[in-house]
Amino acid sequence: MMTEVVRPKILLVDDEKSILDSLYRFCRQRKWDAIRVEDGAEGLELLANEEVDVIISDMRMPKMDGAEFLRKSRAVAPNAMRILLTGYADMEAVISAVNDAKIHSHLNKPWDDKVLEVAINSALDFKLKDDRRKKIMLEY
């Protein structure tokens, strides 16, 4: 019997195409499935139909900023882990986003690939353990 290898699925949300492409390549090099969208509304629409393990969102985007998108994503994808990318030093907004959207971690732009990889692996590990815990709770 062969066991199917399930690749982590990561949603990338950023209004800058070059950043999206860079994150996409980063994920693909690590054998993670990645989906790119250019704004929060598109991200929420995708999450309504597709399950993802991790959401990585830029903070500064037109229409809906990353904090608002990640907060709204909790209702649609409560089990997804959230990572916020910030390109500026507005710590108040980051702290608020961490609290309101239950963000797993936040990183500054430009990011360090090693730090980003650790953050994503940490989020995936946390999600795996949380999923197992929920499964055990359902069995009792």
ZAPA-338380 format. One record per residue (C-alpha): chain; x, y, z; residue number from 1; residue in three letters. Coordinates in nm, 4 decimals. Example, Ala and Ser with C-alpha at 12.3 -4.5 7.8 and 13.67 -1.06 7.14 Angstrom:
# residues 2
+-------+----------+----------+----------+-----+------+
! kette !       xx !       yy !       zz !  nr ! rest !
+-------+----------+----------+----------+-----+------+
!     A !   1.2300 !  -0.4500 !   0.7800 !   1 !  ALA !
!     A !   1.3670 !  -0.1060 !   0.7140 !   2 !  SER !
+-------+----------+----------+----------+-----+------+
END
This chain:
# residues 140
+-------+----------+----------+----------+-----+------+
! kette !       xx !       yy !       zz !  nr ! rest !
+-------+----------+----------+----------+-----+------+
!     A !   0.0000 !   0.0000 !   0.0000 !   1 !  MET !
!     A !   0.1431 !   0.3366 !  -0.1020 !   2 !  MET !
!     A !   0.0868 !   0.6344 !   0.1202 !   3 !  THR !
!     A !   0.0114 !   0.9544 !  -0.0604 !   4 !  GLU !
!     A !   0.2499 !   1.2395 !   0.0119 !   5 !  VAL !
!     A !   0.0472 !   1.5471 !   0.0934 !   6 !  VAL !
!     A !   0.2285 !   1.8651 !   0.0020 !   7 !  ARG !
!     A !   0.1581 !   2.1706 !   0.2141 !   8 !  PRO !
!     A !  -0.0582 !   2.4285 !   0.0374 !   9 !  LYS !
!     A !   0.0304 !   2.7938 !   0.0851 !  10 !  ILE !
!     A !  -0.1759 !   3.0964 !  -0.0185 !  11 !  LEU !
!     A !   0.0333 !   3.4008 !  -0.1112 !  12 !  LEU !
!     A !  -0.1341 !   3.7446 !  -0.1071 !  13 !  VAL !
!     A !   0.0503 !   4.0559 !  -0.2260 !  14 !  ASP !
!     A !  -0.0359 !   4.3376 !  -0.4647 !  15 !  ASP !
!     A !   0.3212 !   4.3491 !  -0.6025 !  16 !  GLU !
!     A !   0.3685 !   4.0905 !  -0.8782 !  17 !  LYS !
!     A !   0.7473 !   4.0696 !  -0.8293 !  18 !  SER !
!     A !   0.7033 !   3.9854 !  -0.4594 !  19 !  ILE !
!     A !   0.4332 !   3.7286 !  -0.5393 !  20 !  LEU !
!     A !   0.6551 !   3.5641 !  -0.8002 !  21 !  ASP !
!     A !   0.9507 !   3.5580 !  -0.5615 !  22 !  SER !
!     A !   0.7423 !   3.3966 !  -0.2842 !  23 !  LEU !
!     A !   0.5968 !   3.1496 !  -0.5342 !  24 !  TYR !
!     A !   0.9445 !   3.0384 !  -0.6486 !  25 !  ARG !
!     A !   1.0562 !   3.0153 !  -0.2854 !  26 !  PHE !
!     A !   0.7656 !   2.7793 !  -0.2050 !  27 !  CYS !
!     A !   0.8041 !   2.5677 !  -0.5188 !  28 !  ARG !
!     A !   1.1767 !   2.5159 !  -0.4489 !  29 !  GLN !
!     A !   1.0746 !   2.3618 !  -0.1166 !  30 !  ARG !
!     A !   0.8124 !   2.1339 !  -0.2786 !  31 !  LYS !
!     A !   0.5220 !   2.3287 !  -0.1295 !  32 !  TRP !
!     A !   0.2146 !   2.3972 !  -0.3424 !  33 !  ASP !
!     A !   0.1552 !   2.7705 !  -0.3700 !  34 !  ALA !
!     A !  -0.1349 !   2.9780 !  -0.4952 !  35 !  ILE !
!     A !  -0.0919 !   3.3479 !  -0.5813 !  36 !  ARG !
!     A !  -0.3567 !   3.6181 !  -0.5490 !  37 !  VAL !
!     A !  -0.3145 !   3.9955 !  -0.5733 !  38 !  GLU !
!     A !  -0.5601 !   4.1199 !  -0.3095 !  39 !  ASP !
!     A !  -0.7554 !   4.0275 !   0.0000 !  40 !  GLY !
!     A !  -1.0934 !   3.9968 !  -0.1725 !  41 !  ALA !
!     A !  -0.9483 !   3.7459 !  -0.4202 !  42 !  GLU !
!     A !  -0.7871 !   3.5621 !  -0.1279 !  43 !  GLY !
!     A !  -1.1157 !   3.5337 !   0.0630 !  44 !  LEU !
!     A !  -1.2922 !   3.4098 !  -0.2503 !  45 !  GLU !
!     A !  -1.0273 !   3.1411 !  -0.2985 !  46 !  LEU !
!     A !  -1.0420 !   3.0363 !   0.0687 !  47 !  LEU !
!     A !  -1.4186 !   2.9833 !   0.0396 !  48 !  ALA !
!     A !  -1.3506 !   2.7010 !  -0.2083 !  49 !  ASN !
!     A !  -1.0028 !   2.5758 !  -0.1281 !  50 !  GLU !
!     A !  -0.8334 !   2.4588 !   0.1900 !  51 !  GLU !
!     A !  -0.4821 !   2.5883 !   0.2576 !  52 !  VAL !
!     A !  -0.2349 !   2.5185 !   0.5356 !  53 !  ASP !
!     A !  -0.0636 !   2.8568 !   0.5533 !  54 !  VAL !
!     A !  -0.1587 !   3.2074 !   0.4392 !  55 !  ILE !
!     A !   0.1195 !   3.4599 !   0.3803 !  56 !  ILE !
!     A !  -0.0047 !   3.8148 !   0.3299 !  57 !  SER !
!     A !   0.1546 !   4.1512 !   0.2746 !  58 !  ASP !
!     A !   0.0405 !   4.4209 !   0.5189 !  59 !  MET !
!     A !   0.0157 !   4.7185 !   0.2844 !  60 !  ARG !
!     A !  -0.2273 !   4.6546 !   0.0012 !  61 !  MET !
!     A !  -0.4908 !   4.8803 !  -0.1568 !  62 !  PRO !
!     A !  -0.8601 !   4.8240 !  -0.0753 !  63 !  LYS !
!     A !  -0.8014 !   4.5760 !   0.2112 !  64 !  MET !
!     A !  -0.4794 !   4.5693 !   0.4125 !  65 !  ASP !
!     A !  -0.3170 !   4.2454 !   0.5251 !  66 !  GLY !
!     A !  -0.4389 !   4.2747 !   0.8850 !  67 !  ALA !
!     A !  -0.8026 !   4.3067 !   0.7740 !  68 !  GLU !
!     A !  -0.7646 !   4.0260 !   0.5190 !  69 !  PHE !
!     A !  -0.6090 !   3.7904 !   0.7746 !  70 !  LEU !
!     A !  -0.8755 !   3.8784 !   1.0329 !  71 !  ARG !
!     A !  -1.1527 !   3.8043 !   0.7789 !  72 !  LYS !
!     A !  -0.9740 !   3.4862 !   0.6668 !  73 !  SER !
!     A !  -1.0193 !   3.3422 !   1.0179 !  74 !  ARG !
!     A !  -1.3941 !   3.3079 !   0.9563 !  75 !  ALA !
!     A !  -1.3447 !   3.1344 !   0.6193 !  76 !  VAL !
!     A !  -1.0325 !   2.9300 !   0.6966 !  77 !  ALA !
!     A !  -1.0078 !   2.8961 !   1.0755 !  78 !  PRO !
!     A !  -0.7489 !   2.6156 !   1.0599 !  79 !  ASN !
!     A !  -0.5040 !   2.7939 !   0.8287 !  80 !  ALA !
!     A !  -0.1925 !   2.9393 !   0.9865 !  81 !  MET !
!     A !  -0.1272 !   3.3068 !   0.9142 !  82 !  ARG !
!     A !   0.1986 !   3.4907 !   0.8448 !  83 !  ILE !
!     A !   0.2112 !   3.8670 !   0.7912 !  84 !  LEU !
!     A !   0.4807 !   4.0383 !   0.5821 !  85 !  LEU !
!     A !   0.5405 !   4.4011 !   0.6716 !  86 !  THR !
!     A !   0.7490 !   4.6419 !   0.4689 !  87 !  GLY !
!     A !   0.7420 !   4.9260 !   0.7190 !  88 !  TYR !
!     A !   0.7883 !   4.9798 !   1.0911 !  89 !  ALA !
!     A !   0.4284 !   5.0291 !   1.2046 !  90 !  ASP !
!     A !   0.4514 !   4.8037 !   1.5097 !  91 !  MET !
!     A !   0.1111 !   4.9118 !   1.6443 !  92 !  GLU !
!     A !  -0.0632 !   4.7773 !   1.3334 !  93 !  ALA !
!     A !   0.1401 !   4.4547 !   1.3536 !  94 !  VAL !
!     A !   0.0562 !   4.4006 !   1.7224 !  95 !  ILE !
!     A !  -0.3108 !   4.4663 !   1.6524 !  96 !  SER !
!     A !  -0.3040 !   4.2232 !   1.3583 !  97 !  ALA !
!     A !  -0.1310 !   3.9550 !   1.5646 !  98 !  VAL !
!     A !  -0.4009 !   3.9827 !   1.8305 !  99 !  ASN !
!     A !  -0.7074 !   4.0251 !   1.6055 ! 100 !  ASP !
!     A !  -0.6181 !   3.7788 !   1.3300 ! 101 !  ALA !
!     A !  -0.4365 !   3.5211 !   1.5461 ! 102 !  LYS !
!     A !  -0.1240 !   3.5539 !   1.3323 ! 103 !  ILE !
!     A !   0.1363 !   3.2820 !   1.3852 ! 104 !  HIS !
!     A !   0.4278 !   3.5095 !   1.2966 ! 105 !  SER !
!     A !   0.5224 !   3.8270 !   1.1151 ! 106 !  HIS !
!     A !   0.8316 !   3.9056 !   0.9122 ! 107 !  LEU !
!     A !   0.9783 !   4.2243 !   0.7737 ! 108 !  ASN !
!     A !   1.0304 !   4.2851 !   0.4042 ! 109 !  LYS !
!     A !   1.2715 !   4.2220 !   0.2528 ! 110 !  PRO !
!     A !   1.2709 !   3.8854 !   0.4243 ! 111 !  TRP !
!     A !   1.5606 !   3.6511 !   0.4852 ! 112 !  ASP !
!     A !   1.4905 !   3.3173 !   0.3115 ! 113 !  ASP !
!     A !   1.6123 !   3.1139 !   0.6114 ! 114 !  LYS !
!     A !   1.3902 !   3.3090 !   0.8506 ! 115 !  VAL !
!     A !   1.0899 !   3.2736 !   0.6169 ! 116 !  LEU !
!     A !   1.1509 !   2.8996 !   0.5825 ! 117 !  GLU !
!     A !   1.1696 !   2.8607 !   0.9623 ! 118 !  VAL !
!     A !   0.8466 !   3.0626 !   1.0027 ! 119 !  ALA !
!     A !   0.6593 !   2.8505 !   0.7457 ! 120 !  ILE !
!     A !   0.7920 !   2.5216 !   0.8862 ! 121 !  ASN !
!     A !   0.6963 !   2.6357 !   1.2360 ! 122 !  SER !
!     A !   0.3430 !   2.7217 !   1.1160 ! 123 !  ALA !
!     A !   0.3113 !   2.3855 !   0.9373 ! 124 !  LEU !
!     A !   0.4364 !   2.1988 !   1.2453 ! 125 !  ASP !
!     A !   0.1941 !   2.3877 !   1.4717 ! 126 !  PHE !
!     A !  -0.0959 !   2.3148 !   1.2339 ! 127 !  LYS !
!     A !  -0.0095 !   1.9438 !   1.2159 ! 128 !  LEU !
!     A !  -0.0050 !   1.9163 !   1.5960 ! 129 !  LYS !
!     A !  -0.3251 !   2.1190 !   1.6286 ! 130 !  ASP !
!     A !  -0.5020 !   1.9023 !   1.3671 ! 131 !  ASP !
!     A !  -0.3935 !   1.5870 !   1.5556 ! 132 !  ARG !
!     A !  -0.5144 !   1.7321 !   1.8853 ! 133 !  ARG !
!     A !  -0.8545 !   1.8185 !   1.7346 ! 134 !  LYS !
!     A !  -0.8839 !   1.4670 !   1.5877 ! 135 !  LYS !
!     A !  -0.8108 !   1.3096 !   1.9256 ! 136 !  ILE !
!     A !  -1.0663 !   1.5379 !   2.0929 ! 137 !  MET !
!     A !  -1.3308 !   1.4271 !   1.8407 ! 138 !  LEU !
!     A !  -1.2625 !   1.0631 !   1.9234 ! 139 !  GLU !
!     A !  -1.3558 !   1.1179 !   2.2872 ! 140 !  TYR !
+-------+----------+----------+----------+-----+------+
END
